[in-house]
Amino acid sequence: MKTRVFNIITVFLLSTLFVFGLAGCGKNAQGTNVITISSASTTVEAPVTAVDSITAAEATEEFSITTLDGAFTQNGSKYTVTKGGVYTLSGALNGQIIVAASKEDVVELELNGVTITCSEDSPIRILSADKVEISAKNHTENIIRDTREKRVDDDSDLGSGAITAKTDIKLKGAGVLVVEGGFNNGIHTSKDVTIQKLALKVTAVNNAIRGADSVTIESGIVVAVSSEGDGIKTKSTDLSKSGTPRGDITLLGGTLEIWAAGDGIQASHDFIMKSGEGLVPEVTIYTGAYSSYTADTAATESYMGVKTENAIDISAGMIIISSYDDGLHANSGTAFQSGGTGIGDVSISGGTVITTVFSPEGKTGGGKTGRSDNGGWEGQKAVSGADGIHANGTLTISGGSVNIDSAYEGLEANVIEISDGITIIRAMDDGVNACKGAQTPLVKVTGGVFDVTVSPDGDLDGIDSNGGYVQNGGLVITRGPNNMMAGAIDAESTIEVSGGTLLALGYGRIEVSGSVKQFELSLHSQGEHNLTVGDTTYVFTNAYDYAQTLCVSDAQVNGK
């Protein structure tokens, strides 16, 4: 089993090399820096194969539970843990494990090659303890299987998941754990869920993993599959005893793969991706009909990759999203039990974000719910209003790589601020849209590389601000139609450039100040072009022919 898990990780890490190259750097013969701006393929496939690779063999030995420091009772095939301690479980049990310890006790259920199946209630149900750890021992394969019929009403007397808890739970170990939730959720707790090192696969009718207060993945390989609901979900919006908001989903490391009928990740507060103890998270999400596990009976109306009620913060790792609605989405205005309201901000300061957004049938005319018969994407259409990244508040990109490979609108927020990183957008409608909200709409660019592609035809804009556009640094390449009602760049008020370089292929009305000058270039034809700004040459490609080239810069610019 150790070899199998290692192979899963190796396949993932090697595969990421093929999708990481959003831009390449080097030098030409004259010693000039050369940066190639290139988008990932429109048929980016998730490199993770864990959904098929994490399996567990059925235990066949007689069931046993042993402990040196705990205590339990037995009533037929029902075992009740009544005291803190370590309990080793092995063999096959058609029954139930109940934890009913004191609120000060720490209980560890050590899985040593076990299959627990229950058709009447949750196979593992945790009623009371301080916290419970479920550990899969090294070189072991373990199954927790809930075989109840799919829930049709809210019966509070039954556990909601295959593993149901009223305490904090930690799932850990160097072994394999497969959890099957045929009734409702896979893993369900009203408190916190933490996952560490484990090779874990959870399948469920509804939510695969639900920690009402929080879900944290520190390391390991996690596969979450939901046939009719969300992949990972939180619910609470109050404050902890220490004053920390509840409802966060935090990824610190490991490999996470989600296949969900609804939202891949739904956080009642924040979604956070960052480096934890030298590790970085690697995430792949399929939603709606992109997930081959979505049931025909699924009735969910939201198919977003990541949805939060407050904020999204990505500073490390890689996330690849194939969704049937917004890729990343932060709501604002949600009233929290803590007394505050959601701010709706998205911040990307590092790592790699790749989103591909299409729509299900019924969202737009002619849309399909899956791939065509030959495995391609013919006939797919983006959702009207479905964005690669959507923030009801402020969207900030200050580092990393962002590739909106396909969307109706690429970036949409009240305020959009770009200060660093490489951002590449392909969109069917506006590439970038600063929309009305709590503040005056604004697109502000102070650094980084920003490359936007939309069609040269139609009523659409490369960059569209319902307020203003301000640039004092960075490189912006934006494309669009050549008319006053739509264009490469459009703003309701003014388009002001006081620094950096703005290359508009199509219509634009640009006001310059300071040392910014206008340059006569011809870079609007289809194909590959070179743009030299100072001592750096940028290589970019136009997918279409555009009407004209407008270029302003505070540096010497040449192009061909």
C-alpha positions as CSV (number, residue, x, y, z in Angstrom):
1,M,0.0,0.0,0.0
2,K,2.9,2.4,0.6
3,T,4.0,1.9,-3.0
4,R,0.5,2.6,-4.3
5,V,0.2,5.9,-2.4
6,F,3.7,7.0,-3.5
7,N,2.8,6.4,-7.2
8,I,-0.3,8.5,-6.9
9,I,1.8,11.4,-5.6
10,T,4.5,10.9,-8.3
11,V,1.9,10.9,-11.1
12,F,0.4,14.2,-9.9
13,L,3.7,16.0,-9.4
14,L,5.1,15.0,-12.8
15,S,1.8,15.9,-14.5
16,T,1.7,19.4,-13.1
17,L,4.8,20.3,-15.2
18,F,2.6,20.2,-18.3
19,V,0.1,22.8,-17.0
20,F,2.4,25.1,-15.0
21,G,3.9,26.8,-18.0
22,L,1.8,29.9,-18.2
23,A,4.8,32.0,-19.2
24,G,8.4,31.1,-20.1
25,C,11.5,33.2,-19.4
26,G,14.9,33.4,-21.1
27,K,17.3,35.6,-23.0
28,N,17.9,36.1,-26.7
29,A,21.2,36.4,-28.5
30,Q,21.4,40.1,-27.6
31,G,21.0,39.4,-23.9
32,T,17.5,40.8,-23.8
33,N,15.1,39.2,-21.4
34,V,12.4,37.2,-23.3
35,I,9.1,36.3,-21.7
36,T,6.6,34.1,-23.6
37,I,3.0,34.6,-22.6
38,S,1.0,31.5,-23.3
39,S,-2.2,30.1,-22.0
40,A,-2.8,26.5,-20.9
41,S,-4.7,24.3,-23.4
42,T,-8.5,24.7,-23.5
43,T,-8.7,20.9,-22.8
44,V,-6.6,21.0,-19.6
45,E,-7.2,17.6,-17.9
46,A,-6.8,17.2,-14.1
47,P,-3.4,15.4,-13.6
48,V,-4.6,13.6,-10.5
49,T,-5.6,10.0,-10.8
50,A,-6.3,9.3,-7.1
51,V,-10.1,8.8,-7.7
52,D,-9.3,5.5,-9.4
53,S,-6.2,4.6,-7.4
54,I,-7.4,4.9,-3.8
55,T,-9.0,1.5,-3.1
56,A,-9.3,-0.7,-0.1
57,A,-9.7,-4.5,0.2
58,E,-12.6,-5.9,2.3
59,A,-11.5,-7.2,5.7
60,T,-12.4,-10.9,6.1
61,E,-11.1,-11.7,9.5
62,E,-13.4,-11.8,12.6
63,F,-13.9,-8.3,14.1
64,S,-12.0,-7.4,17.2
65,I,-11.6,-4.2,19.3
66,T,-8.8,-4.0,21.8
67,T,-7.5,-1.3,24.2
68,L,-4.9,-1.0,26.9
69,D,-6.1,2.3,28.5
70,G,-9.7,2.6,27.5
71,A,-13.1,1.0,28.2
72,F,-16.0,-0.1,26.0
73,T,-19.2,-2.1,26.2
74,Q,-20.7,-4.6,23.7
75,N,-24.3,-5.2,22.8
76,G,-24.5,-7.6,20.0
77,S,-22.8,-6.0,17.0
78,K,-22.8,-2.5,18.6
79,Y,-19.7,-1.4,20.5
80,T,-19.7,1.7,22.7
81,V,-16.5,3.4,23.7
82,T,-17.0,5.0,27.1
83,K,-13.5,6.3,28.1
84,G,-10.6,8.1,26.5
85,G,-7.8,6.0,25.1
86,V,-6.5,4.2,22.0
87,Y,-8.7,1.5,20.5
88,T,-7.5,-0.9,17.8
89,L,-10.1,-2.1,15.4
90,S,-9.6,-4.9,12.9
91,G,-11.6,-7.4,10.9
92,A,-15.1,-7.2,9.5
93,L,-18.0,-5.7,11.5
94,N,-21.6,-5.5,10.3
95,G,-22.6,-3.2,13.1
96,Q,-21.7,0.1,14.7
97,I,-19.0,1.9,16.7
98,I,-20.3,4.5,19.1
99,V,-18.1,6.9,21.1
100,A,-19.8,8.2,24.3
101,A,-16.9,9.4,26.4
102,S,-16.6,12.3,28.8
103,K,-16.2,15.8,27.3
104,E,-12.6,15.9,28.6
105,D,-11.5,12.6,27.0
106,V,-9.4,12.1,23.8
107,V,-10.3,9.0,21.9
108,E,-8.3,7.4,19.1
109,L,-9.8,4.8,16.9
110,E,-6.9,3.0,15.3
111,L,-7.9,1.2,12.1
112,N,-5.9,-1.9,11.5
113,G,-7.5,-3.4,8.4
114,V,-11.2,-3.1,9.2
115,T,-14.4,-3.0,7.3
116,I,-17.4,-1.5,9.2
117,T,-20.8,-1.7,7.5
118,C,-24.1,-0.5,8.9
119,S,-27.5,-0.4,7.4
120,E,-29.4,1.2,10.3
121,D,-27.3,4.2,11.4
122,S,-23.8,5.7,11.0
123,P,-21.2,3.0,11.1
124,I,-19.1,5.3,13.3
125,R,-21.1,7.7,15.5
126,I,-19.4,10.0,17.9
127,L,-21.7,11.4,20.5
128,S,-19.3,12.9,23.1
129,A,-15.6,13.4,23.8
130,D,-13.2,16.3,23.8
131,K,-11.9,15.2,20.4
132,V,-11.6,12.0,18.4
133,E,-8.8,10.8,16.1
134,I,-9.4,8.2,13.5
135,S,-6.1,6.7,12.4
136,A,-5.4,4.3,9.5
137,K,-2.3,2.4,10.4
138,N,0.6,2.1,8.0
139,H,0.1,-0.6,5.3
140,T,-3.5,-1.1,6.1
141,E,-6.7,-0.7,4.0
142,N,-9.9,0.3,5.8
143,I,-13.5,0.8,4.7
144,I,-16.4,2.6,6.5
145,R,-19.6,1.9,4.6
146,D,-23.1,3.3,5.2
147,T,-25.5,1.1,3.4
148,R,-28.8,2.9,4.4
149,E,-31.2,4.0,1.7
150,K,-30.7,7.6,0.5
151,R,-32.3,10.0,3.0
152,V,-35.7,11.3,2.1
153,D,-36.5,13.2,5.3
154,D,-34.7,14.9,8.2
155,D,-34.6,12.3,10.9
156,S,-32.6,13.8,13.8
157,D,-32.3,10.4,15.5
158,L,-30.0,9.1,12.8
159,G,-26.4,10.0,12.0
160,S,-26.1,12.2,8.9
161,G,-22.9,10.6,7.6
162,A,-21.0,7.3,7.4
163,I,-18.8,9.0,10.1
164,T,-21.0,11.3,12.2
165,A,-19.6,13.4,15.1
166,K,-20.5,16.1,17.6
167,T,-16.9,16.7,18.3
168,D,-13.7,17.7,16.6
169,I,-12.3,14.9,14.5
170,K,-8.9,14.3,13.0
171,L,-8.4,11.7,10.2
172,K,-4.8,10.7,10.0
173,G,-2.3,7.9,9.4
174,A,-0.1,6.3,6.7
175,G,-2.7,3.8,5.6
176,V,-5.8,4.0,3.4
177,L,-9.3,4.9,4.4
178,V,-12.3,4.6,2.1
179,V,-15.6,6.1,3.4
180,E,-18.9,5.4,1.6
181,G,-22.0,7.5,2.4
182,G,-25.0,6.0,0.8
183,F,-27.5,7.7,3.2
184,N,-26.5,11.4,3.1
185,N,-23.0,12.7,3.8
186,G,-19.7,10.9,3.9
187,I,-17.9,12.6,6.9
188,H,-20.1,14.8,9.0
189,T,-19.4,16.7,12.1
190,S,-20.9,19.7,13.9
191,K,-17.3,20.8,14.8
192,D,-13.9,20.8,13.1
193,V,-12.4,18.3,10.6
194,T,-8.7,17.9,10.2
195,I,-7.0,15.6,7.7
196,Q,-3.3,14.7,7.9
197,K,-1.1,12.3,5.9
198,L,-3.9,9.9,5.1
199,A,-4.9,8.5,1.8
200,L,-8.6,9.2,2.0
201,K,-11.4,8.6,-0.4
202,V,-14.9,9.7,0.5
203,T,-18.0,9.1,-1.7
204,A,-21.4,10.4,-0.7
205,V,-24.9,11.1,-2.0
206,N,-24.8,14.6,-0.5
207,N,-21.7,16.3,0.9
208,A,-18.6,14.2,0.8
209,I,-16.9,16.1,3.7
210,R,-18.9,18.4,6.0
211,G,-17.3,20.1,9.0
212,A,-19.8,22.7,10.2
213,D,-17.1,24.8,12.0
214,S,-14.1,24.2,9.7
215,V,-12.3,21.8,7.4
216,T,-8.5,21.7,7.3
217,I,-6.3,19.6,5.1
218,E,-2.7,19.6,6.2
219,S,-1.2,16.8,4.0
220,G,-2.0,13.4,2.4
221,I,-4.2,12.5,-0.6
222,V,-7.9,13.3,-0.3
223,V,-10.6,12.4,-2.9
224,A,-14.1,13.8,-2.3
225,V,-16.9,12.6,-4.5
226,S,-20.5,13.8,-4.3
227,S,-23.1,12.4,-6.7
228,E,-25.9,15.0,-5.7
229,G,-24.3,17.6,-3.4
230,D,-21.1,19.5,-2.7
231,G,-17.6,18.2,-2.3
232,I,-16.4,19.9,0.9
233,K,-18.7,22.2,3.0
234,T,-18.8,24.2,6.2
235,K,-21.9,25.8,7.7
236,S,-21.1,27.8,10.9
237,T,-20.8,31.6,10.9
238,D,-20.3,32.4,14.6
239,L,-17.1,32.9,16.6
240,S,-15.0,30.3,18.4
241,K,-14.2,30.7,22.1
242,S,-11.0,32.5,21.1
243,G,-12.9,34.9,18.9
244,T,-11.9,33.3,15.6
245,P,-14.6,33.2,12.9
246,R,-15.9,29.7,12.2
247,G,-16.7,28.3,8.7
248,D,-13.2,28.4,7.1
249,I,-11.9,25.7,4.7
250,T,-8.1,25.7,4.8
251,L,-5.7,23.8,2.6
252,L,-2.1,23.7,3.8
253,G,-0.6,20.8,1.7
254,G,-1.3,17.5,0.1
255,T,-3.3,16.5,-2.9
256,L,-7.1,17.2,-3.1
257,E,-9.3,16.0,-5.8
258,I,-13.1,16.8,-5.9
259,W,-15.9,15.6,-8.1
260,A,-19.1,17.3,-7.2
261,A,-22.6,17.6,-8.6
262,G,-22.9,21.0,-6.9
263,D,-20.1,23.3,-5.6
264,G,-16.7,21.7,-5.3
265,I,-15.9,23.7,-2.1
266,Q,-18.6,25.7,-0.3
267,A,-17.3,27.7,2.7
268,S,-19.6,29.6,5.0
269,H,-16.7,32.0,5.8
270,D,-13.3,31.9,4.0
271,F,-11.4,29.6,1.7
272,I,-7.6,29.7,2.2
273,M,-4.8,28.0,0.3
274,K,-1.3,28.6,1.7
275,S,1.9,26.7,2.4
276,G,2.0,24.7,5.6
277,E,5.3,23.5,7.1
278,G,7.0,23.5,3.7
279,L,4.1,21.8,1.9
280,V,1.8,23.3,-0.7
281,P,-1.7,22.2,-1.7
282,E,-2.5,20.8,-5.1
283,V,-6.2,20.9,-6.0
284,T,-8.3,19.7,-8.8
285,I,-12.1,20.3,-8.9
286,Y,-14.8,19.1,-11.3
287,T,-18.4,20.3,-10.8
288,G,-21.7,19.6,-12.5
289,A,-21.5,17.5,-15.6
290,Y,-17.8,17.8,-15.6
291,S,-17.9,15.3,-12.9
292,S,-18.6,11.8,-14.3
293,Y,-20.0,10.9,-10.8
294,T,-22.9,13.4,-10.9
295,A,-26.2,11.5,-10.7
296,D,-29.0,12.1,-13.2
297,T,-31.2,12.9,-10.2
298,A,-29.0,15.7,-8.9
299,A,-31.1,18.9,-8.4
300,T,-28.5,21.4,-7.2
301,E,-28.6,24.9,-8.8
302,S,-25.0,25.9,-8.0
303,Y,-22.0,24.3,-9.7
304,M,-19.1,26.6,-8.7
305,G,-15.6,25.5,-8.2
306,V,-15.1,27.4,-4.9
307,K,-17.8,29.5,-3.3
308,T,-17.5,31.4,-0.1
309,E,-19.7,33.8,1.9
310,N,-16.8,36.0,2.8
311,A,-13.4,35.8,1.1
312,I,-10.9,33.7,-0.9
313,D,-7.2,33.9,-0.2
314,I,-4.7,31.9,-2.3
315,S,-1.0,32.4,-1.7
316,A,0.5,29.0,-2.6
317,G,-0.1,25.8,-4.5
318,M,-2.1,25.0,-7.6
319,I,-5.8,24.8,-8.2
320,I,-7.4,23.6,-11.4
321,I,-11.1,24.1,-11.8
322,S,-13.5,22.8,-14.4
323,S,-16.8,24.1,-13.4
324,Y,-20.3,24.7,-14.7
325,D,-20.6,28.1,-13.0
326,D,-18.0,30.6,-11.5
327,G,-14.6,29.1,-10.9
328,L,-13.8,31.1,-7.8
329,H,-16.7,33.1,-6.2
330,A,-16.8,35.3,-3.1
331,N,-20.2,36.6,-1.9
332,S,-20.7,39.7,0.1
333,G,-23.5,40.9,2.4
334,T,-24.1,37.6,4.1
335,A,-25.2,38.2,7.7
336,F,-23.0,36.1,10.1
337,Q,-24.0,34.9,13.5
338,S,-20.9,36.7,14.7
339,G,-22.6,40.0,13.9
340,G,-20.5,40.8,10.8
341,T,-21.3,40.5,7.1
342,G,-19.4,39.0,4.2
343,I,-17.0,41.2,2.3
344,G,-16.8,39.3,-0.9
345,D,-13.0,39.7,-1.6
346,V,-10.7,37.5,-3.6
347,S,-6.9,37.7,-3.1
348,I,-4.3,35.8,-5.1
349,S,-0.7,36.5,-4.1
350,G,1.0,33.3,-5.2
351,G,0.5,29.8,-6.6
352,T,-1.3,28.9,-9.8
353,V,-5.0,29.2,-10.6
354,I,-6.5,27.6,-13.8
355,T,-10.2,27.7,-14.4
356,T,-12.3,26.4,-17.3
357,V,-16.0,27.4,-17.1
358,F,-18.8,26.0,-19.2
359,S,-22.6,25.8,-18.7
360,P,-25.1,23.0,-18.2
361,E,-28.2,22.6,-20.4
362,G,-30.9,25.1,-19.5
363,K,-28.5,27.8,-18.4
364,T,-28.0,29.0,-22.0
365,G,-29.6,27.8,-25.2
366,G,-27.8,24.9,-26.8
367,G,-25.5,24.1,-23.9
368,K,-24.5,20.5,-23.2
369,T,-24.2,18.8,-19.9
370,G,-21.1,16.9,-20.7
371,R,-18.5,16.0,-23.3
372,S,-19.5,15.1,-26.8
373,D,-19.4,11.5,-27.9
374,N,-15.9,11.8,-29.2
375,G,-14.6,13.1,-25.9
376,G,-14.2,16.7,-27.1
377,W,-15.9,19.9,-26.0
378,E,-17.9,20.7,-29.1
379,G,-21.2,22.4,-28.4
380,Q,-20.2,23.7,-25.0
381,K,-21.3,27.2,-24.0
382,A,-20.4,29.3,-21.1
383,V,-23.0,30.3,-18.5
384,S,-24.4,33.8,-19.0
385,G,-22.8,35.5,-16.1
386,A,-20.4,32.6,-15.2
387,D,-17.0,34.1,-14.4
388,G,-13.6,32.6,-14.2
389,I,-13.2,34.6,-10.9
390,H,-15.9,36.6,-9.3
391,A,-15.7,38.8,-6.2
392,N,-18.6,40.9,-5.0
393,G,-16.1,43.1,-3.4
394,T,-12.4,43.6,-4.4
395,L,-10.4,41.2,-6.5
396,T,-6.6,41.5,-5.9
397,I,-3.9,39.7,-7.9
398,S,-0.5,40.5,-6.4
399,G,1.5,37.4,-7.5
400,G,1.3,33.9,-8.9
401,S,-0.2,32.8,-12.2
402,V,-3.8,33.1,-13.1
403,N,-5.2,31.5,-16.3
404,I,-8.9,31.9,-17.1
405,D,-8.9,29.4,-19.9
406,S,-12.6,29.7,-20.7
407,A,-15.4,31.7,-19.2
408,Y,-18.3,34.0,-20.1
409,E,-16.5,36.8,-18.2
410,G,-12.9,36.3,-17.1
411,L,-12.7,38.5,-14.0
412,E,-15.6,40.3,-12.4
413,A,-15.6,42.4,-9.2
414,N,-16.5,45.8,-7.9
415,V,-12.8,46.7,-7.8
416,I,-10.0,44.9,-9.6
417,E,-6.4,45.5,-8.6
418,I,-3.4,44.0,-10.4
419,S,0.0,44.6,-9.0
420,D,2.1,41.5,-9.9
421,G,2.0,38.0,-11.3
422,I,0.9,36.8,-14.7
423,T,-2.8,36.8,-15.6
424,I,-4.1,35.4,-18.8
425,I,-7.8,35.5,-19.8
426,R,-9.9,34.0,-22.5
427,A,-13.6,35.0,-22.4
428,M,-16.8,34.9,-24.4
429,D,-18.1,38.3,-23.2
430,D,-16.1,40.8,-21.3
431,G,-12.6,39.7,-20.4
432,V,-12.6,41.9,-17.3
433,N,-15.6,43.7,-15.8
434,A,-15.5,46.1,-12.9
435,C,-19.1,46.2,-11.9
436,K,-21.2,48.3,-9.6
437,G,-21.0,47.6,-5.9
438,A,-20.2,49.2,-2.5
439,Q,-17.4,51.3,-4.1
440,T,-17.0,53.2,-7.4
441,P,-16.0,50.5,-10.0
442,L,-12.3,50.6,-10.8
443,V,-9.7,48.6,-12.6
444,K,-6.2,49.5,-11.3
445,V,-3.0,48.1,-12.7
446,T,0.3,48.8,-11.0
447,G,2.4,45.9,-12.1
448,G,2.5,42.3,-13.5
449,V,1.6,41.0,-16.9
450,F,-2.1,41.1,-17.9
451,D,-3.2,39.4,-21.2
452,V,-6.9,39.5,-22.2
453,T,-8.5,37.8,-25.2
454,V,-12.1,38.2,-26.4
455,S,-13.6,38.0,-29.9
456,P,-13.1,41.0,-32.3
457,D,-16.8,40.8,-33.1
458,G,-19.9,41.6,-31.0
459,D,-20.9,43.9,-28.1
460,L,-18.2,42.9,-25.7
461,D,-15.0,44.4,-24.2
462,G,-11.6,43.2,-23.4
463,I,-11.5,45.4,-20.3
464,D,-14.8,47.0,-19.2
465,S,-15.1,49.3,-16.1
466,N,-18.4,50.8,-15.0
467,G,-16.2,53.4,-13.3
468,G,-12.6,54.1,-14.2
469,Y,-9.4,52.5,-15.4
470,V,-6.0,53.5,-13.9
471,Q,-2.6,52.2,-14.8
472,N,0.8,53.3,-13.5
473,G,2.8,50.1,-14.1
474,G,2.9,46.6,-15.5
475,L,2.1,45.3,-19.0
476,V,-1.5,45.1,-20.2
477,I,-2.4,43.5,-23.6
478,T,-6.1,43.7,-24.2
479,R,-8.1,42.8,-27.3
480,G,-11.6,43.6,-28.5
481,P,-13.9,45.0,-31.2
482,N,-13.1,48.4,-32.9
483,N,-16.2,50.4,-32.1
484,M,-17.2,53.1,-29.6
485,M,-19.8,50.8,-28.0
486,A,-17.3,48.1,-27.3
487,G,-13.6,47.6,-27.6
488,A,-10.3,46.4,-26.3
489,I,-10.7,48.7,-23.3
490,D,-13.7,50.7,-22.2
491,A,-14.7,52.7,-19.1
492,E,-17.7,54.7,-18.1
493,S,-15.5,57.5,-16.8
494,T,-11.8,57.8,-17.9
495,I,-8.9,55.5,-18.9
496,E,-5.8,57.0,-17.4
497,V,-2.3,55.7,-18.0
498,S,0.6,57.4,-16.1
499,G,3.0,54.5,-16.2
500,G,3.6,50.9,-17.5
501,T,2.6,49.7,-21.0
502,L,-0.9,49.4,-22.4
503,L,-1.3,47.6,-25.7
504,A,-4.9,47.8,-26.9
505,L,-5.8,45.8,-30.1
506,G,-9.1,47.3,-31.2
507,Y,-10.9,50.4,-30.0
508,G,-9.9,52.4,-26.9
509,R,-9.9,56.0,-25.7
510,I,-6.8,56.4,-23.6
511,E,-5.6,59.5,-21.7
512,V,-1.9,59.6,-20.9
513,S,0.1,61.7,-18.5
514,G,3.6,62.0,-17.1
515,S,6.3,60.3,-19.2
516,V,3.9,58.1,-21.1
517,K,4.0,58.3,-24.9
518,Q,2.1,56.8,-27.7
519,F,3.9,54.4,-30.2
520,E,3.0,53.5,-33.7
521,L,2.9,49.7,-33.9
522,S,1.2,47.1,-36.0
523,L,0.5,44.1,-33.7
524,H,-3.2,43.4,-34.3
525,S,-3.0,40.6,-36.9
526,Q,-3.6,37.0,-36.0
527,G,-0.5,35.0,-35.0
528,E,2.6,35.5,-32.9
529,H,4.1,38.9,-32.1
530,N,7.1,40.4,-30.2
531,L,6.7,43.4,-28.0
532,T,9.9,44.8,-26.6
533,V,9.5,47.1,-23.6
534,G,12.9,48.5,-22.4
535,D,15.2,45.5,-22.2
536,T,12.4,42.9,-22.0
537,T,10.7,41.2,-25.0
538,Y,7.3,39.7,-24.6
539,V,6.1,37.1,-27.0
540,F,2.4,36.8,-27.3
541,T,-0.2,35.3,-29.8
542,N,-3.4,36.8,-31.1
543,A,-6.1,34.2,-31.8
544,Y,-7.9,36.6,-34.2
545,D,-7.3,39.6,-36.4
546,Y,-8.1,42.9,-34.8
547,A,-8.7,46.3,-36.4
548,Q,-5.8,48.4,-35.0
549,T,-3.0,48.7,-32.5
550,L,-3.0,51.3,-29.8
551,C,0.1,51.4,-27.6
552,V,1.1,53.8,-24.8
553,S,4.1,53.3,-22.5
554,D,6.5,55.1,-20.2
555,A,9.4,53.1,-21.7
556,Q,10.8,52.7,-25.2
557,V,8.6,50.2,-27.1
558,N,9.2,48.3,-30.3
559,G,7.1,45.5,-31.8
560,K,6.7,43.2,-34.8
